Amino acid sequence: MQSYHTTRDGPLTEEELKGKLEETKEEMVEVLEWKKEEETKLKEDKFKTPQAKSASKRNLFKANKRVDSVSGMLEYWKNRINGMSHFRASIELNEYWAVLKEKAEKIKEEEKKLKQEEADKLAEEKMAKRLKKK
């Protein structure tokens, strides 16, 4: 019979927790540099092709998502250092992700509304032109 039980390590010490926090802070610095690079690429607006511009936009979106991810992990490690258990800190992290997901859904809904309004305006303009011709 195969056993999936493995020996567990003990809980993380204060030093290990602080080390994890420092690693995450260093990662945040790298991610923010990446985001800044992508923003400057978009501002320069000297793309050889439209595909390059959309690739830059996608990279900026990925950088923003990574910033959110790393900031969530920063909060997790801060909570752990402040004495929260892994279980409670994970719940806080999940709540953070839920808030970010709600914000993303609101932004998508607003963009969808704007596109629909633009499409409606175009349809009205076309209809007005047709009526003028007759």
LUMVOVO-407589 format. One record per residue (C-alpha): x, y, z; chain. Coordinates in steps of 0.001 Angstrom, whole numbers, plus 500000, padded with zeros to 6 digits. Example, Ala and Ser with C-alpha at 12.3 -4.5 7.8 and 13.67 -1.06 7.14 Angstrom:
BEGIN
{{512300,495500,507800},A},
{{513670,498940,507140},A},
***
This chain:
BEGIN
{{500000,500000,500000},A},
{{501322,503420,498998},A},
{{501406,506135,501598},A},
{{501175,509788,500651},A},
{{502008,511008,504131},A},
{{505315,512783,504347},A},
{{507126,514207,507301},A},
{{506257,517793,507930},A},
{{508694,520532,508699},A},
{{508172,522586,511796},A},
{{506595,526022,511630},A},
{{508672,528814,510161},A},
{{510825,530727,512600},A},
{{510818,534510,512915},A},
{{514078,534695,510955},A},
{{512643,532597,508119},A},
{{509503,534742,508015},A},
{{511570,537932,507863},A},
{{513717,536373,505135},A},
{{510618,535560,503093},A},
{{509394,539131,503549},A},
{{512725,540534,502370},A},
{{512702,538247,499304},A},
{{509211,539435,498448},A},
{{510248,543085,498858},A},
{{513170,542519,496481},A},
{{510807,540895,494002},A},
{{508483,543899,494270},A},
{{511347,546228,493341},A},
{{512070,544123,490244},A},
{{508411,544016,489259},A},
{{508012,547773,489664},A},
{{511066,548317,487442},A},
{{509500,546033,484822},A},
{{506233,547966,485025},A},
{{508061,551278,484652},A},
{{509905,549961,481569},A},
{{506645,548877,479939},A},
{{505003,552226,480693},A},
{{507883,554127,479106},A},
{{507707,551882,476038},A},
{{504031,552752,475625},A},
{{504630,556476,476153},A},
{{507391,556621,473538},A},
{{504908,555347,470953},A},
{{507614,554492,468385},A},
{{506488,551027,467381},A},
{{507435,549501,464072},A},
{{504196,547533,463841},A},
{{500777,547563,465492},A},
{{501555,544090,466827},A},
{{504480,545501,468795},A},
{{502218,548097,470384},A},
{{499620,545521,471410},A},
{{502383,543278,472757},A},
{{503559,546173,474903},A},
{{500008,546712,476184},A},
{{499740,543022,477069},A},
{{503068,543185,478908},A},
{{501876,546194,480885},A},
{{498736,544270,481844},A},
{{500906,541337,482971},A},
{{503157,543660,484958},A},
{{500151,545201,486726},A},
{{498842,541753,487580},A},
{{502250,540735,488910},A},
{{502412,543874,491068},A},
{{499060,542907,492582},A},
{{500275,539371,493178},A},
{{503484,540419,494891},A},
{{501715,543031,497021},A},
{{499318,540301,498159},A},
{{502251,538132,499176},A},
{{503786,541086,501022},A},
{{500596,541394,503040},A},
{{500636,537632,503699},A},
{{504194,537696,505063},A},
{{503502,540821,507134},A},
{{500493,539070,508651},A},
{{502592,536006,509396},A},
{{505258,538128,511103},A},
{{502548,539836,513153},A},
{{501562,536438,514540},A},
{{498746,535258,512282},A},
{{498602,531573,511503},A},
{{499062,530341,507959},A},
{{495340,529581,507808},A},
{{494246,533085,508838},A},
{{496856,534824,506665},A},
{{495717,532743,503673},A},
{{492127,533813,504286},A},
{{493262,537455,504272},A},
{{495141,536820,501015},A},
{{492044,535265,499434},A},
{{489973,538262,500498},A},
{{492548,540533,498862},A},
{{492274,538543,495622},A},
{{488473,538727,495768},A},
{{488629,542533,495989},A},
{{490989,542657,493000},A},
{{488703,540366,491027},A},
{{485707,542618,491749},A},
{{487659,545672,490574},A},
{{488645,543896,487360},A},
{{485027,542904,486698},A},
{{483865,546507,487223},A},
{{486478,547771,484789},A},
{{485413,545206,482182},A},
{{481765,546167,482610},A},
{{482576,549860,482180},A},
{{484598,549145,479033},A},
{{481752,547045,477672},A},
{{479268,549866,478331},A},
{{481503,552385,476577},A},
{{481853,550144,473534},A},
{{478092,549624,473419},A},
{{477466,553371,473657},A},
{{479916,554010,470818},A},
{{478252,551355,468692},A},
{{474834,552888,469391},A},
{{476077,556358,468390},A},
{{477516,555015,465146},A},
{{474258,553247,464365},A},
{{472294,556449,465002},A},
{{474633,558448,462764},A},
{{474281,555918,459936},A},
{{470517,555980,460286},A},
{{470481,559800,460210},A},
{{472614,559814,457035},A},
{{470248,557378,455357},A},
{{467227,559489,456260},A},
{{468914,562639,454891},A},
{{469627,560927,451560},A},
{{465978,560033,451070},A},
***
